[in-house]
Amino acid sequence: MIEHGGTFLAKAQESVTGARSELQEGRFNNSANRSYYAVFQAGIHALLLEDVRLPGGGTEWSHPFVDSQFTGLLINRRHRYETSLRSVIGDNRALREDADYTTGSVSAVRASRALQRAERFVGAVLQRHEEQ
């Protein structure tokens, strides 16, 4: 079930570009949102590279499933990615939830850090993709 066309990886790269643009334009909440989706989409691609299937033959990737499988399976068990990526999906998701669902706003510093995490994460998945 490898995603031969790299659709989710392309989406992840587009989300990183969007997060960077939104950060530069001072739209920090939207940048945080795009930074999260970059890692979520890259996480799906990483799971597809490892032939991870959705439970019960499902068709939709849940956020908790992607996070737990990337961390538990690809980092902890299979050692496909460095341990410094362990908390990236969860950290960026928590920031996105603050940006999208609370009355507060994400600061420039927090949005910038989320983007840096996303760039590192997507870069690691891209490198693995190119090695396969």
Secondary structure, 3 states (H helix, E strand, C coil): CCCCCCHHHHHHHHHHHHHHHHHHCCCHHHHHHHHHHHHHHHHHHHHHHCCCCCHHHCCCCCHHHHHHHHHHHHHHHCCCCCHHHCCHHHHHHHHHHHHHHCCCCCCHHHHHHHHHHHHHHHHHHHHHHHHC
